[in-house]
Amino acid sequence: MTNQSERPASSHSATTFGYSPALDGLRAFAVASVVLFHAGVSGLGGGFLGVDAFFVLSGFLITSLLLAEHLRTGHIRLSKFWARRARRLLPALLVMLLATAIAGHYLLDSGDLSLLRGDGLSALFYVANWRMIYRGTGYVAATSTPSPLQHTWSLGIEEQFYLIWPLIVAVLIAWLAARRTRWVLLAFCVVGTAVSALLAADFFSPDSISRSYYGTDTRAEALLIGAALAAILSPVSNRPAPKHRGQSRHVVLGLLALAGAAITVWMWHFALDTDSWMYHGGLALIAIATGLIIVHAVVSPTSPTARLLAIAPLVWLGRISYGVYLWHWPLFEYVTADRTGLSRWPLLAVRLAGTLTIAIVSFYLIEQPIRRGALTRLVQRRLPRRAPIGVTVLGVSAAAFAVVFMTAPPPPSSLSAAPVVITSTKPRPSSSATGVYVPMDRADRTKGTSGTEPRVTFFGDSVSWVIGTYLPKHPGLWTSVRAIEGCGIATLPDILELGSPHTNYPGCTNWPARWQKGVKADDPDVAVIELNRWELMDRKLDGVYQHVGEPAYNAYLLGQLDKAVTIAGSRGAAVVLLTAAYTHRAEKPDGSLYPEDDPARVNAWNQLLVQEQAKHPRTVTILNLNKLVCPDGKFTWDIGSLRIRSDGLHYTPAGVQKIIAPWLLPKLAAIADGTYKA
């Protein structure tokens, strides 16, 4: 996000276009589109393309700076260029990373916090875009909430450009004469843009757009289009440029700028980041459209385009746009409807006010003083000449240490829950003195054991896995966990998760075989089934996305549920269906719930459990877990002073051991004995 005020200030110089307030105005529109898109404001489905406007501006301004410096001085001092970049961008980033890590330490669950460490370090070293591509394919990474540092992917691409592009320009200048350099540079940009566009199309996949969306190579086209404009427009000599080039030229440029503005507005309104056409020429189109606006604003500074973009409030917002972009996303992620009790427009007002306040403080107290050399002068008065380098290294190291320290996972819980002692008369072999199951071959497990413990096996998804795994010691009851993280019983492949396309994780579609294998190995007296999130998402059935509560999809789910009950009870086990509990896994950008967290869907699913139980009244029992963990009939993080939810979906170990287990385990033992009464 280049600040054009770094350019020579004189608008009369032949070697530069000088400061153009219109470009700050364009930057204001770009940052506003991104922020409002992230806020979920309707009508800005393509607001994410404001980032591409930043890319085009950066490519144009950086290339103009480099060519102007060479024309003015005869060379390019790369060390000074990179030092200016560091002074402009790094201090505010360090402060933001530190604040985000500290806030995350107190606000994020352990799974999201562990991911934040890698996110923070990748943002610090400007490789966040590659981090977002390869953040992890495991269940925890794939189902985590959006990273508070996810927006730093674009900063990574820009900084990689700032590092590599000046080297390319310097090499071309060293080999070629000035005029030839401009045209070779233009050819390089054209070829590079074409290659980047082809890569974006080649890497695109409807199931995952990450590689095309975040890749440096796939998004370089916007930067290179901006650089190409600079190569075309930058002067090639120190002779004063003619003041008048013909009215017709300005008219043509004005018409092209108008077309560019129309394309930009249309795409900011209608485009979606999941649209295939976006990666088959759409990204190049928006970059060209932005470029047309830039050309007219620069070449015709008195034109209506330039005058409109140079309106004072827009220019002011453009000047602080780096801070606005830097701070808005972590603030949006931390200032949520759940934490504030606000949603939609009131929540947006609080978020925008907070973003602007912090951005203003950042601009006037951090960015501007350091960019103008206040810190450098202070250091050099007391330390050797190269001390600023040491200060920079020290600052980066301190930030890295803080990120690592503040995102360290909490120590293992010292919770020592009282054992849940089960008194049972049903003769079954005992696997261990503690009643905690360790998977092993059945012949080994039963050899030489004796006792009267009923056997219980947990089936289902990750919520069931958490319940079965974190049980306290329970002498008198043998338990095992065969639940599959990330897999429910619905297997239709086209899913909407958090509003985005998704599909089944590997191995989910063969859950019946995996459950049957578990039943055969464990031979339980009681098979506990807990299912939640994967049955509540929209899935494509008969070519249309449907969800629980709709007749056709209910029929599909009942078929799957009947299969699950049949498998779980195939060796004579009593089957227990735990109701799904209300969840609050993530919020939409405007603070409202995603469909899979809608309480109405939970109720609809639990009603299907009732229908299934009615088919098998003697062998299937429903236990109302939802009523236990949501005692007021709505989602809650805590019961009393005890935290029972870790991430809005799963239960904490303390919640399982102190709330769920004392309620659940005696009921399971009674069901195994045939003595349970609802």
Disulfide bonds with the S-S distance in Angstrom:
Cys487-Cys508 1.92
